[in-house]
């Protein structure tokens, strides 16, 4: 029996179905398990159940914001390994100031360059927990 490295798990939470489609298609090229959520509550359930390696969070979502989810992740020792990428259209300045306060590992603004997103995802997945 050969030991194969575990595939990382990436969870994408965004209430915009088109953004989810674009990102899920692009992330599908990575050797990763993909999970998606359309609102904050679904994202929280997926985070608790799957304990992904990386979450990509929109800030403005129904039920729970990306900031609330990031704060929750950072408050739980069993989730501290999770890398967080905030991907949002709230504005560069607000994103730059606020995302680090909630414990995000990286942040990007919408509209985004898909290659930059993929590079950031790869970097975050390779970073030590």
C-alpha positions in Angstrom: 0.0 0.0 0.0 1.5 3.4 -1.0 1.0 6.5 1.0 -0.4 9.2 -1.2 -0.4 12.8 0.1 -3.8 14.0 1.1 -5.5 16.4 -1.2 -6.1 19.8 0.4 -9.7 20.9 0.9 -10.8 24.3 -0.3 -14.1 25.9 0.7 -15.5 28.8 -1.3 -18.2 30.9 0.2 -19.9 33.6 -2.0 -23.5 34.5 -2.4 -22.9 35.4 -6.1 -23.5 32.3 -8.2 -21.5 33.6 -11.1 -18.5 34.3 -8.9 -18.8 30.8 -7.5 -19.0 29.2 -11.0 -15.9 31.1 -12.2 -13.8 30.3 -9.1 -15.0 26.6 -8.9 -14.1 26.1 -12.5 -10.6 27.7 -12.0 -10.0 25.9 -8.7 -11.0 22.6 -10.4 -7.6 22.6 -12.1 -5.9 22.2 -8.7 -5.6 18.8 -7.1 -7.9 19.7 -4.3 -11.3 18.7 -2.9 -13.7 21.7 -3.4 -16.7 22.7 -1.3 -18.9 25.6 -1.9 -21.4 27.6 0.1 -23.8 30.3 -0.9 -24.2 32.1 2.4 -22.5 32.4 5.8 -24.5 29.8 7.6 -23.8 27.1 4.9 -20.1 28.2 5.1 -20.0 27.8 8.8 -21.6 24.3 8.7 -19.0 23.3 6.0 -16.1 24.7 8.0 -17.2 22.8 11.1 -17.9 19.6 9.3 -15.0 19.5 6.8 -12.3 21.6 8.5 -10.9 22.7 5.1 -7.3 23.7 4.6 -8.3 27.0 3.0 -11.5 29.1 2.9 -12.2 31.8 0.4 -14.7 34.2 1.8 -16.8 36.9 0.4 -17.4 39.6 3.1 -21.0 40.6 2.4 -23.1 37.4 2.5 -26.5 36.6 4.0 -26.7 35.2 7.6 -23.0 35.6 8.5 -20.4 37.9 6.9 -17.0 36.7 5.8 -15.5 38.7 8.7 -17.7 36.9 11.2 -16.7 33.6 9.8 -13.0 34.5 9.8 -13.3 35.7 13.5 -15.0 32.4 14.3 -12.2 30.3 12.6 -9.5 32.2 14.5 -11.3 31.7 17.8 -11.3 27.9 17.6 -8.1 26.0 18.3 -9.2 23.0 16.1 -9.6 25.4 13.1 -6.4 27.4 13.5 -4.8 25.5 10.6 -7.3 27.0 8.2 -5.9 29.6 5.8 -8.3 32.4 5.0 -8.5 34.5 1.8 -11.0 37.3 1.8 -12.2 38.0 -1.7 -14.6 41.0 -1.8 -15.9 44.0 -3.5 -16.1 46.2 -0.4 -13.3 48.4 -1.6 -9.5 48.1 -1.4 -8.9 50.4 1.5 -11.6 48.8 3.7 -10.4 45.3 2.7 -6.8 46.2 3.5 -7.6 47.6 6.9 -10.2 45.2 8.0 -9.3 41.7 6.7 -6.0 41.5 8.8 -7.9 42.6 11.9 -10.2 39.6 11.7 -7.2 37.3 11.1 -7.3 36.8 7.3 -4.1 35.4 5.8 -4.7 37.2 2.5 -7.2 39.5 0.9 -8.0 40.4 -2.7 -10.5 42.8 -4.3 -13.2 42.1 -6.8 -13.0 42.3 -9.7 -10.1 39.9 -9.5 -7.6 38.4 -11.9 -8.2 34.6 -11.8 -4.4 33.9 -12.2 -3.7 36.0 -9.1 -6.3 34.2 -7.1 -4.8 30.8 -8.1 -1.3 32.0 -7.2 -2.5 33.2 -3.8 -4.4 29.9 -3.2 -1.3 27.9 -4.1 0.9 30.1 -1.8 -1.5 29.8 1.1 -1.8 26.0 0.7 2.0 25.7 0.8 2.4 27.9 3.9 2.9 26.3 7.2 -0.1 26.1 9.5 
